[in-house]
Amino acid sequence: MKPGVSDLLLHIQNEILEAVASGDTLHDIAGLLCRRIENLVPAIVCSVLTVDPDQKLHPLAGPSLPDAYSEALEGIQAGPNVGSCGTAAYRGEAVIVSDIESDPLWADFKALALPLGLRACWSTPIKSRDGRVVGTFAFYYRTVRTPDELERRIVQTCVHLCAIAIEHEEVQARDYRLAYFDALTGLSNRTRFDETLCGRVHDKAGFGLLLVDIDHLKSVNDTMGHLVGDFLIKSVANMIGKDRPGETAFRLGGDEFAVIIDGVTTAEDLAASAQGILHRTSGPVTAGVDTIFPSVTIGGALFGADGVEANTLRQNADFALYHAKETNRGGYVQFRTELRTSIIDRICAIRTVDAALAEGRITAHYQPIAQLASSEIVGLEALVRITDLKGTVSPAGDFAAAFSDTKIASRVTEIMLNQVASDIREWLDLGIPVEHVGINVTTGDFQYGNLQAKIEACFAKQNVPLKHIVLEVNESVFMGGSDQFVAKAVKRLRDKGLLVALDDFGTGYASLTHLMSFPVDVIKIDRSFVGTLAIGKASSVIVAAIMDMANRLDMRVIAEGIESLEQVRQLSELGCQFGQGYLFGKPVSAADIRELLLEQHRRAHARSGIYPSWY
């Protein structure tokens, strides 16, 4: 190498490596390298192309080439006769064309080069450390010629520098992708969402935030496997995030996504965007032999009206999503101020019940179910109570919001089952012929899928036959999950000898519909009908209709909320035989109900030895 050239080349090398270390863009680094080499060897024109995984060419730098020439090369597929660069990329080896005009490799491209005075071209592939061709480095000449030894040494150094720069760019891109993109779906991840949301808030431009949750993903994972569950996540991600102008989708993790909607300033606009997502995610998707019908639930918040800080906006959208999952699964709810209060109340209730569970302060109280004609106790309903540290007993209504948490609900049910089984065993051992005790169950008990095993284990432990149990469910159990799933679970329980009661009957729009697919043994008329009962009024007509229907379906009826003898008279005239309410007794502790049952048993034995029953 000529004296002085080595020093200049070493200087260029150090300058390029410093640019790489400083984080300059790959475009700027390649451009700098081309300019420095062209100054070093004035007779040549430098060009750097990148080669993508599909073997397509993309101009990276060519400062002395016209823009039109570079644009003409964009996206050309590498191949065996694609000029010097395309052929070098295809072969993975250097290609020297001494005469562009006559060389067959340039037959389809010489019309681009010759008008620019380019007569020869030497292109060398740039390879990564694993051997992939990631680019090409080319010298163009304005005369027909081949490279000399000095130029070969220069190109060797330049190719090495380009490989370093390109690989550094790949590593940065890979790190960026790992840091900011979700590996499963390819959507931006939670980190990028947080940064983007803060940026939108800082810009103070109108936008809306939608949080999207896939419904029943756990059921898909449990029944079809996690591979199908992952396929469902990817399918929904594609439906939410693909090619939607003004919408930026993110996967926050698990089954939850976020979508930032630019340019919306009204609740109506945000609702329209949410409906668009609901529509796009409603079609079937096929995973192998399985067909899945996705469903998503959406909560939304509008920048400005629902919050001007990122954390507040996100939290309010979360509140809306939670409320949507509770009340409008498969639909959309926008944040309203009152939702914040209800969610906070729920969180407080969960904390209260969680502490009571940990400290053993969950107990069962019992309310009598009586025969209207005689006021004799024919059954009991077990009601959950919490005793605080001062001894005050709180009814379920004070902490009912906690039961929307399926884990909490399931834990409470297990404690109630154990206590009821233990109490019934004690009563039977005392000679009290207990007939039935009703136990309330929730959606969470069915969602966990182990209700039957839990009931059987609790009562087998105490050697109590399952015929003593009445499982009480209300319509929220149906609405909280798959009707057919709950129906099948209840059928299995009835086959084991349990009775099933439909609680609060008449308050839900779908009660009659459910009776067709969900046979029960007992209907409990809601207290709202009993409280407004008057002959000739609407409530009496409805109660009479319920009685007629129950008789035809061979179901027993219990009227709830009875507080007066007049209500007993009216219900009796309508054909109702059993009731529950303060007239017959408030919920009391196990010890108090035991004494009440013993007293009734003594009276009944003294009279005839026959204990009252609802059979």
C-alpha positions as CSV (number, residue, x, y, z in Angstrom):
1,M,0.0,0.0,0.0
2,K,1.3,3.5,-0.9
3,P,2.9,5.5,1.9
4,G,0.4,7.7,3.6
5,V,-2.6,5.7,2.3
6,S,-2.4,3.3,5.2
7,D,-2.5,6.1,7.7
8,L,-5.5,7.7,6.0
9,L,-7.3,4.4,5.8
10,L,-6.6,3.8,9.5
11,H,-7.9,7.3,10.3
12,I,-11.1,6.5,8.3
13,Q,-11.5,3.2,10.1
14,N,-11.2,4.9,13.5
15,E,-13.7,7.6,12.4
16,I,-16.3,5.0,11.3
17,L,-15.8,2.9,14.5
18,E,-16.3,6.1,16.6
19,A,-19.5,6.9,14.7
20,V,-20.8,3.4,15.4
21,A,-19.9,3.7,19.1
22,S,-21.6,7.1,19.3
23,G,-24.9,5.6,18.0
24,D,-25.0,7.5,14.7
25,T,-27.5,6.1,12.2
26,L,-26.5,3.4,9.8
27,H,-27.4,5.7,6.9
28,D,-25.1,8.4,8.2
29,I,-22.3,6.0,8.9
30,A,-22.4,4.4,5.4
31,G,-22.6,7.9,3.8
32,L,-19.6,9.1,5.8
33,L,-17.6,6.0,4.7
34,C,-18.5,6.5,1.0
35,R,-17.4,10.1,1.1
36,R,-14.1,9.4,2.9
37,I,-13.2,6.6,0.4
38,E,-14.1,8.7,-2.6
39,N,-11.8,11.4,-1.3
40,L,-9.1,8.8,-0.8
41,V,-9.6,7.3,-4.3
42,P,-11.0,10.1,-6.5
43,A,-11.5,7.8,-9.5
44,I,-14.3,5.7,-8.0
45,V,-17.9,6.1,-6.9
46,C,-19.0,4.3,-3.8
47,S,-22.3,2.6,-3.1
48,V,-23.6,0.6,-0.1
49,L,-26.8,-1.5,-0.3
50,T,-28.5,-3.6,2.4
51,V,-30.0,-7.0,1.6
52,D,-33.1,-8.0,3.6
53,P,-34.1,-11.6,4.6
54,D,-36.1,-11.9,1.4
55,Q,-32.9,-11.2,-0.7
56,K,-34.2,-7.8,-1.8
57,L,-31.9,-4.8,-2.3
58,H,-32.3,-1.5,-0.5
59,P,-29.9,1.5,-1.2
60,L,-28.2,2.7,2.0
61,A,-25.6,5.1,0.8
62,G,-24.3,6.5,-2.5
63,P,-23.6,10.2,-2.1
64,S,-22.2,10.6,-5.6
65,L,-25.0,8.7,-7.3
66,P,-28.2,10.5,-8.4
67,D,-31.3,9.9,-6.3
68,A,-33.1,8.5,-9.3
69,Y,-30.5,5.8,-9.7
70,S,-30.8,4.7,-6.1
71,E,-34.6,4.8,-6.2
72,A,-34.5,2.5,-9.3
73,L,-32.7,-0.1,-7.2
74,E,-35.1,-0.1,-4.3
75,G,-36.7,-3.5,-3.7
76,I,-35.0,-5.3,-6.6
77,Q,-34.7,-9.1,-6.0
78,A,-31.1,-10.4,-5.9
79,G,-30.5,-13.0,-8.6
80,P,-27.9,-14.6,-11.0
81,N,-28.1,-11.7,-13.5
82,V,-28.9,-8.6,-11.5
83,G,-25.9,-6.4,-12.2
84,S,-22.9,-6.5,-10.0
85,C,-24.6,-5.9,-6.6
86,G,-27.6,-8.2,-7.1
87,T,-25.5,-11.0,-8.4
88,A,-22.9,-10.6,-5.6
89,A,-25.7,-10.8,-3.0
90,Y,-27.2,-13.8,-4.7
91,R,-23.9,-15.7,-5.1
92,G,-22.4,-14.6,-1.8
93,E,-19.1,-13.7,-3.5
94,A,-17.4,-10.7,-5.1
95,V,-18.5,-9.9,-8.7
96,I,-16.2,-7.8,-11.0
97,V,-17.7,-6.4,-14.2
98,S,-15.0,-4.6,-16.2
99,D,-17.4,-3.5,-18.9
100,I,-21.0,-2.8,-18.0
101,E,-22.0,-2.3,-21.6
102,S,-21.1,-5.8,-22.8
103,D,-21.4,-7.9,-19.6
104,P,-24.6,-10.1,-19.6
105,L,-25.0,-9.5,-15.9
106,W,-25.9,-5.9,-16.7
107,A,-28.1,-6.6,-19.7
108,D,-31.3,-5.5,-17.9
109,F,-29.7,-2.6,-16.0
110,K,-27.0,-1.0,-18.1
111,A,-29.5,1.6,-19.3
112,L,-29.4,3.0,-15.7
113,A,-25.6,3.1,-15.4
114,L,-24.3,4.1,-18.8
115,P,-26.0,7.5,-19.1
116,L,-24.3,8.4,-15.8
117,G,-20.9,7.6,-17.2
118,L,-20.5,4.5,-15.2
119,R,-18.5,1.9,-17.2
120,A,-17.4,-0.8,-14.7
121,C,-18.6,-2.0,-11.3
122,W,-17.1,-4.2,-8.6
123,S,-19.4,-5.4,-5.8
124,T,-18.5,-7.3,-2.7
125,P,-21.0,-9.0,-0.4
126,I,-21.1,-7.8,3.2
127,K,-21.6,-10.8,5.5
128,S,-22.6,-11.0,9.2
129,R,-20.7,-13.2,11.6
130,D,-23.2,-16.1,11.0
131,G,-22.5,-15.9,7.2
132,R,-25.7,-14.2,6.1
133,V,-25.4,-11.7,3.3
134,V,-26.6,-8.4,4.8
135,G,-25.4,-6.0,2.2
136,T,-23.1,-5.1,-0.7
137,F,-20.2,-2.6,-1.0
138,A,-19.5,-1.4,-4.6
139,F,-17.0,0.6,-6.5
140,Y,-18.2,2.1,-9.8
141,Y,-15.6,3.2,-12.3
142,R,-15.9,5.8,-15.2
143,T,-13.6,3.7,-17.4
144,V,-13.6,0.1,-18.5
145,R,-11.3,-1.5,-16.0
146,T,-10.8,-3.9,-13.1
147,P,-9.7,-3.0,-9.5
148,D,-6.0,-2.7,-8.6
149,E,-4.4,-4.1,-5.5
150,L,-4.7,-0.9,-3.5
151,E,-8.5,-0.8,-4.1
152,R,-8.8,-4.4,-3.1
153,R,-7.2,-3.6,0.2
154,I,-9.4,-0.6,0.7
155,V,-12.5,-2.6,-0.1
156,Q,-11.5,-5.4,2.3
157,T,-11.4,-2.8,5.1
158,C,-14.6,-1.1,4.0
159,V,-16.6,-4.4,3.9
160,H,-15.4,-5.2,7.4
161,L,-16.5,-1.8,8.7
162,C,-19.9,-2.1,7.0
163,A,-20.4,-5.5,8.5
164,I,-19.7,-4.1,12.0
165,A,-22.0,-1.1,11.4
166,I,-24.9,-3.3,10.0
167,E,-24.6,-5.9,12.8
168,H,-24.5,-3.1,15.4
169,E,-27.7,-1.8,13.8
170,E,-29.3,-5.3,13.9
171,V,-28.4,-5.7,17.6
172,Q,-29.9,-2.3,18.4
173,A,-33.0,-3.1,16.4
174,R,-33.3,-6.5,18.2
175,D,-32.8,-4.9,21.6
176,Y,-35.4,-2.2,20.7
177,R,-37.8,-4.8,19.6
178,L,-37.3,-6.8,22.8
179,A,-37.7,-3.7,24.9
180,Y,-40.7,-2.2,23.1
181,F,-42.6,-5.0,21.2
182,D,-44.5,-8.1,22.3
183,A,-42.8,-11.3,21.1
184,L,-46.1,-13.2,20.6
185,T,-48.2,-10.7,18.7
186,G,-45.6,-8.2,17.3
187,L,-47.6,-5.3,18.8
188,S,-46.0,-2.6,20.9
189,N,-45.7,-3.7,24.5
190,R,-46.6,-2.1,27.9
191,T,-43.3,-0.1,28.0
192,R,-44.0,1.5,24.7
193,F,-47.6,2.1,25.6
194,D,-46.6,3.9,28.8
195,E,-44.2,6.1,26.8
196,T,-46.7,6.7,24.0
197,L,-49.5,7.6,26.4
198,C,-47.3,10.1,28.2
199,G,-46.3,11.6,24.9
200,R,-50.0,12.0,23.8
201,V,-50.8,13.6,27.1
202,H,-47.9,16.0,26.8
203,D,-49.0,17.0,23.3
204,K,-52.5,17.7,24.6
205,A,-54.1,16.7,21.3
206,G,-57.5,15.0,21.4
207,F,-57.4,11.2,21.7
208,G,-59.2,8.4,23.4
209,L,-57.9,5.3,25.2
210,L,-59.6,1.9,24.9
211,L,-58.6,-1.1,27.0
212,V,-59.6,-4.4,25.4
213,D,-59.9,-7.7,27.2
214,I,-60.3,-11.1,25.6
215,D,-63.2,-13.0,27.1
216,H,-62.9,-16.5,28.5
217,L,-59.2,-17.0,27.5
218,K,-58.6,-19.1,30.5
219,S,-61.4,-21.5,29.4
220,V,-59.7,-21.8,26.0
221,N,-56.4,-22.5,27.6
222,D,-57.9,-25.1,29.9
223,T,-60.0,-26.9,27.3
224,M,-58.0,-26.6,24.1
225,G,-54.5,-26.0,25.4
226,H,-52.2,-23.0,25.5
227,L,-51.1,-23.3,21.9
228,V,-54.7,-22.6,20.8
229,G,-54.9,-19.8,23.5
230,D,-51.8,-18.2,22.0
231,F,-53.3,-18.5,18.5
232,L,-56.5,-16.7,19.8
233,I,-54.3,-13.9,21.3
234,K,-52.4,-13.5,18.0
235,S,-55.7,-13.5,16.0
236,V,-57.3,-10.9,18.2
237,A,-54.1,-8.8,18.1
238,N,-54.2,-8.9,14.3
239,M,-57.9,-7.9,14.2
240,I,-57.3,-5.0,16.6
241,G,-54.0,-3.6,15.3
242,K,-53.7,-4.3,11.6
243,D,-53.6,-1.3,9.3
244,R,-56.0,1.0,11.2
245,P,-55.2,4.7,10.5
246,G,-55.2,6.8,13.6
247,E,-55.3,3.7,15.9
248,T,-52.2,2.4,17.7
249,A,-52.6,-1.0,19.4
250,F,-50.5,-2.4,22.2
251,R,-50.5,-5.7,24.1
252,L,-50.2,-5.0,27.8
253,G,-49.9,-8.6,28.7
254,G,-52.0,-11.8,29.1
255,D,-55.4,-11.2,27.5
256,E,-55.4,-7.3,27.7
257,F,-54.7,-4.8,25.0
258,A,-54.7,-1.0,24.7
259,V,-55.6,1.1,21.7
260,I,-54.9,4.8,21.5
261,I,-57.4,6.5,19.1
262,D,-56.0,9.8,17.7
263,G,-58.3,12.7,16.9
264,V,-61.4,11.7,18.9
265,T,-62.8,14.4,21.1
266,T,-66.3,13.2,21.9
267,A,-67.8,10.2,23.7
268,E,-69.7,9.3,20.5
269,D,-66.5,9.1,18.4
270,L,-64.8,6.9,21.0
271,A,-67.8,4.6,21.2
272,A,-67.8,4.3,17.4
273,S,-64.1,3.2,17.5
274,A,-64.9,0.7,20.2
275,Q,-67.8,-0.7,18.2
276,G,-65.5,-1.0,15.2
277,I,-63.1,-3.2,17.3
278,L,-66.1,-5.3,18.6
279,H,-67.2,-5.8,15.0
280,R,-63.7,-6.8,13.8
281,T,-63.2,-9.3,16.5
282,S,-66.5,-11.1,16.2
283,G,-65.8,-13.5,13.4
284,P,-64.7,-17.1,13.8
285,V,-61.0,-18.1,13.7
286,T,-59.7,-21.6,12.9
287,A,-56.8,-23.1,14.8
288,G,-56.2,-26.5,13.3
289,V,-59.4,-28.5,13.8
290,D,-60.7,-26.1,16.3
291,T,-63.0,-23.2,15.5
292,I,-63.1,-20.3,18.0
293,F,-65.5,-17.4,18.1
294,P,-63.5,-14.6,19.8
295,S,-65.2,-12.1,22.1
296,V,-63.7,-9.0,23.7
297,T,-64.9,-6.5,26.3
298,I,-63.9,-2.9,26.1
299,G,-63.6,0.0,28.5
300,G,-62.8,3.5,27.4
301,A,-61.7,6.9,28.6
302,L,-61.5,10.2,26.8
303,F,-58.5,12.6,27.2
304,G,-59.7,15.7,28.9
305,A,-63.2,14.7,30.0
306,D,-62.0,11.5,31.8
307,G,-58.5,12.7,32.8
308,V,-55.6,14.9,31.7
309,E,-52.8,12.8,33.3
310,A,-51.6,9.5,31.9
311,N,-52.1,7.6,35.2
312,T,-55.6,9.0,35.8
313,L,-56.7,8.3,32.2
314,R,-55.4,4.7,32.4
315,Q,-57.0,4.1,35.7
316,N,-60.3,5.4,34.6
317,A,-60.2,3.2,31.5
318,D,-59.5,0.3,33.8
319,F,-62.5,1.1,35.9
320,A,-64.6,1.2,32.7
321,L,-63.2,-2.1,31.6
322,Y,-63.9,-3.8,34.9
323,H,-67.5,-2.5,34.9
324,A,-68.0,-3.7,31.4
325,K,-66.8,-7.2,32.3
326,E,-69.2,-7.2,35.3
327,T,-72.3,-5.8,33.5
328,N,-71.8,-5.9,29.8
329,R,-69.4,-8.7,28.9
330,G,-68.7,-8.7,25.1
331,G,-69.6,-5.0,24.9
332,Y,-68.3,-1.5,25.6
333,V,-68.5,0.9,28.6
334,Q,-67.1,4.4,28.8
335,F,-65.8,5.7,32.1
336,R,-68.3,7.6,34.3
337,T,-67.4,9.2,37.6
338,E,-69.6,6.9,39.6
339,L,-67.7,3.9,38.4
340,R,-64.7,5.1,40.4
341,T,-66.7,5.0,43.6
342,S,-68.1,1.5,42.9
343,I,-64.7,0.1,42.1
344,I,-63.2,1.6,45.2
345,D,-66.1,0.1,47.3
346,R,-65.3,-3.3,45.7
347,I,-61.6,-3.0,46.6
348,C,-62.5,-2.1,50.2
349,A,-65.0,-5.0,50.3
350,I,-62.3,-7.5,49.0
351,R,-59.8,-6.3,51.6
352,T,-62.5,-6.7,54.4
353,V,-63.4,-10.2,53.3
354,D,-59.7,-11.2,52.7
355,A,-58.8,-10.1,56.3
356,A,-61.8,-11.9,57.7
357,L,-60.7,-15.1,55.9
358,A,-57.2,-14.8,57.2
359,E,-58.4,-14.2,60.7
360,G,-61.2,-16.8,60.8
361,R,-64.0,-14.3,61.2
362,I,-66.3,-15.8,58.5
363,T,-69.3,-17.6,60.0
364,A,-72.6,-19.0,59.0
365,H,-75.9,-17.7,60.4
366,Y,-79.2,-19.4,59.7
367,Q,-82.6,-18.1,58.9
368,P,-85.7,-20.3,59.2
369,I,-87.8,-21.4,56.3
370,A,-91.3,-22.0,57.7
371,Q,-94.6,-23.7,56.7
372,L,-97.1,-20.9,56.3
373,A,-100.0,-22.8,57.8
374,S,-98.3,-23.7,61.1
375,S,-95.1,-21.4,61.3
376,E,-93.2,-24.6,61.9
377,I,-89.5,-24.5,60.7
378,V,-89.1,-26.9,57.7
379,G,-85.7,-25.7,56.5
380,L,-82.9,-23.2,56.9
381,E,-80.9,-20.9,54.7
382,A,-77.2,-20.5,55.6
383,L,-76.1,-16.9,55.3
384,V,-72.5,-15.7,55.4
385,R,-71.6,-13.2,58.1
386,I,-68.4,-11.4,59.1
387,T,-67.7,-10.6,62.8
388,D,-65.3,-7.7,63.2
389,L,-62.7,-7.3,65.9
390,K,-65.3,-5.6,68.2
391,G,-67.8,-8.4,67.9
392,T,-70.1,-6.6,65.5
393,V,-71.7,-8.9,62.9
394,S,-72.0,-7.7,59.4
395,P,-74.6,-9.1,56.9
396,A,-73.5,-10.2,53.4
397,G,-75.0,-7.0,51.8
398,D,-72.2,-5.0,53.5
399,F,-69.5,-6.9,51.6
400,A,-71.3,-8.5,48.6
401,A,-69.1,-6.5,46.1
402,A,-66.2,-8.7,47.1
403,F,-67.9,-11.8,45.7
404,S,-67.2,-10.6,42.1
405,D,-63.7,-11.7,42.8
406,T,-63.9,-15.4,42.0
407,K,-61.1,-16.4,44.3
408,I,-62.6,-14.7,47.3
409,A,-66.1,-16.1,46.5
410,S,-64.7,-19.6,46.2
411,R,-62.8,-19.4,49.5
412,V,-65.9,-18.1,51.3
413,T,-68.1,-20.9,49.8
414,E,-65.6,-23.5,51.0
415,I,-65.7,-22.1,54.6
416,M,-69.5,-22.0,54.5
417,L,-69.7,-25.6,53.2
418,N,-67.4,-26.9,56.0
419,Q,-69.4,-25.0,58.7
420,V,-72.8,-26.1,57.4
421,A,-71.6,-29.7,57.2
422,S,-70.3,-29.6,60.7
423,D,-73.5,-27.9,62.1
424,I,-75.8,-30.4,60.4
425,R,-73.7,-33.3,61.8
426,E,-74.1,-31.8,65.3
427,W,-77.9,-31.4,64.8
428,L,-78.3,-34.9,63.5
429,D,-76.3,-36.3,66.5
430,L,-78.6,-34.4,68.8
431,G,-81.5,-36.2,67.2
432,I,-82.8,-33.2,65.4
433,P,-84.2,-34.5,62.0
434,V,-82.9,-31.6,59.9
435,E,-84.4,-31.7,56.5
436,H,-82.7,-29.1,54.3
437,V,-80.2,-26.2,54.5
438,G,-79.8,-23.8,51.7
439,I,-76.3,-22.6,50.7
440,N,-75.7,-19.8,48.2
441,V,-73.1,-20.3,45.5
442,T,-71.7,-17.8,43.1
443,T,-70.4,-17.6,39.5
444,G,-66.9,-17.9,40.9
445,D,-67.7,-21.3,42.4
446,F,-68.7,-22.6,38.9
447,Q,-65.8,-20.9,37.1
448,Y,-63.3,-22.7,39.3
449,G,-64.7,-26.0,38.1
450,N,-64.3,-27.9,41.4
451,L,-67.6,-27.1,43.2
452,Q,-68.9,-30.7,43.1
453,A,-65.7,-32.1,44.5
454,K,-65.6,-29.5,47.1
455,I,-69.2,-30.2,48.3
456,E,-68.6,-33.9,48.3
457,A,-65.4,-33.6,50.3
458,C,-66.9,-31.3,52.9
459,F,-70.0,-33.4,53.6
460,A,-68.2,-36.7,53.3
461,K,-65.8,-35.6,56.0
462,Q,-68.8,-35.1,58.4
463,N,-70.7,-38.1,57.1
464,V,-73.7,-35.9,56.1
465,P,-75.8,-37.1,53.2
466,L,-76.0,-34.6,50.3
467,K,-79.8,-34.8,50.4
468,H,-79.8,-32.3,53.2
469,I,-78.3,-29.6,50.9
470,V,-80.2,-27.1,48.8
471,L,-77.9,-25.2,46.4
472,E,-79.2,-21.7,46.0
473,V,-78.3,-19.8,42.8
474,N,-79.5,-16.6,41.4
475,E,-79.7,-15.3,37.9
476,S,-76.3,-13.6,38.1
477,V,-74.8,-17.1,38.1
478,F,-76.3,-17.7,34.6
479,M,-75.3,-14.3,33.3
480,G,-71.7,-14.6,34.6
481,G,-70.8,-17.5,32.3
482,S,-71.9,-20.1,29.8
483,D,-75.5,-21.0,30.6
484,Q,-75.0,-24.5,29.3
485,F,-71.8,-24.9,31.3
486,V,-73.6,-24.0,34.5
487,A,-76.6,-26.2,33.6
488,K,-74.4,-29.2,33.1
489,A,-72.6,-28.6,36.4
490,V,-75.9,-28.3,38.3
491,K,-77.3,-31.4,36.7
492,R,-74.3,-33.4,38.0
493,L,-74.9,-32.0,41.5
494,R,-78.6,-32.9,41.3
495,D,-77.6,-36.4,40.2
496,K,-75.7,-36.6,43.5
497,G,-78.9,-35.9,45.5
498,L,-78.7,-32.2,46.1
499,L,-81.7,-30.0,45.6
500,V,-81.3,-26.7,43.6
501,A,-83.2,-23.5,44.4
502,L,-83.5,-20.5,42.0
503,D,-83.1,-17.5,44.3
504,D,-84.7,-14.0,43.9
505,F,-87.0,-15.4,41.2
506,G,-88.8,-12.9,39.0
507,T,-86.2,-10.1,39.2
508,G,-84.2,-11.1,36.1
509,Y,-85.5,-10.9,32.5
510,A,-84.2,-14.4,31.7
511,S,-85.6,-16.4,34.6
512,L,-88.3,-18.2,32.6
513,T,-85.9,-18.9,29.8
514,H,-83.5,-20.5,32.2
515,L,-86.1,-22.8,33.6
516,M,-86.3,-24.5,30.2
517,S,-82.6,-25.5,30.2
518,F,-82.0,-25.4,33.9
519,P,-84.5,-27.5,35.9
520,V,-84.6,-26.7,39.6
521,D,-86.4,-28.1,42.6
522,V,-87.3,-24.9,44.4
523,I,-88.3,-21.4,43.3
524,K,-87.8,-18.6,45.8
525,I,-90.1,-15.6,45.0
526,D,-88.2,-12.4,45.5
527,R,-89.1,-10.2,48.5
528,S,-90.0,-7.3,46.1
529,F,-93.2,-9.1,45.1
530,V,-94.1,-10.1,48.7
531,G,-93.6,-6.6,49.9
532,T,-96.1,-5.1,47.5
533,L,-98.6,-7.9,47.7
534,A,-102.2,-6.9,47.6
535,I,-105.2,-8.8,46.2
536,G,-106.0,-7.6,42.7
537,K,-102.6,-5.9,42.3
538,A,-99.9,-6.8,39.9
539,S,-97.8,-8.6,42.5
540,S,-100.6,-11.0,43.4
541,V,-101.2,-11.7,39.7
542,I,-97.4,-12.5,39.2
543,V,-97.3,-14.7,42.4
544,A,-100.4,-16.6,41.3
545,A,-98.7,-17.2,37.9
546,I,-95.5,-18.4,39.5
547,M,-97.5,-20.8,41.7
548,D,-99.4,-22.2,38.7
549,M,-96.2,-22.6,36.7
550,A,-94.3,-24.2,39.7
551,N,-97.2,-26.7,40.3
552,R,-97.2,-27.7,36.7
553,L,-93.4,-28.2,36.7
554,D,-93.5,-30.0,40.1
555,M,-91.4,-27.4,41.8
556,R,-91.8,-26.2,45.4
557,V,-92.1,-22.4,46.1
558,I,-90.8,-20.3,49.0
559,A,-91.8,-16.7,49.4
560,E,-89.0,-14.5,50.7
561,G,-89.3,-11.3,52.8
562,I,-92.4,-12.2,54.8
563,E,-92.9,-9.7,57.6
564,S,-96.6,-9.8,58.5
565,L,-99.5,-12.2,59.1
566,E,-101.4,-10.4,56.3
567,Q,-98.8,-11.4,53.8
568,V,-99.0,-15.0,55.1
569,R,-102.8,-15.0,54.5
570,Q,-102.5,-13.6,51.0
571,L,-99.7,-16.0,50.0
572,S,-101.7,-18.9,51.4
573,E,-104.7,-17.9,49.4
574,L,-102.5,-17.9,46.3
575,G,-101.4,-21.5,47.0
576,C,-98.0,-20.8,48.5
577,Q,-97.1,-23.1,51.4
578,F,-93.6,-22.0,52.5
579,G,-92.0,-18.7,53.4
580,Q,-89.0,-17.0,54.8
581,G,-88.7,-13.6,56.5
582,Y,-88.4,-11.7,59.8
583,L,-91.9,-12.9,60.8
584,F,-90.5,-16.4,61.3
585,G,-87.1,-15.3,62.5
586,K,-84.0,-13.3,61.6
587,P,-80.7,-14.9,60.7
588,V,-79.0,-16.1,63.9
589,S,-75.9,-18.0,64.9
590,A,-75.5,-21.7,64.8
591,A,-75.8,-21.9,68.5
592,D,-79.1,-20.0,68.6
593,I,-80.6,-21.9,65.7
594,R,-79.7,-25.1,67.4
595,E,-81.7,-24.2,70.5
596,L,-84.6,-23.1,68.3
597,L,-84.6,-26.5,66.4
598,L,-84.3,-28.4,69.7
599,E,-87.3,-26.6,71.1
600,Q,-89.4,-27.3,68.0
601,H,-88.3,-30.9,68.0
602,R,-89.4,-31.3,71.7
603,R,-92.8,-29.8,70.9
604,A,-93.3,-31.9,67.8
605,H,-92.3,-35.1,69.6
606,A,-94.6,-34.2,72.5
607,R,-97.5,-33.8,70.0
608,S,-97.1,-36.7,67.6
609,G,-93.4,-37.5,67.1
610,I,-93.6,-36.1,63.5
611,Y,-91.2,-33.4,62.6
612,P,-92.5,-30.9,60.0
613,S,-91.2,-31.2,56.4
614,W,-91.8,-29.4,53.2
615,Y,-92.4,-32.7,51.4
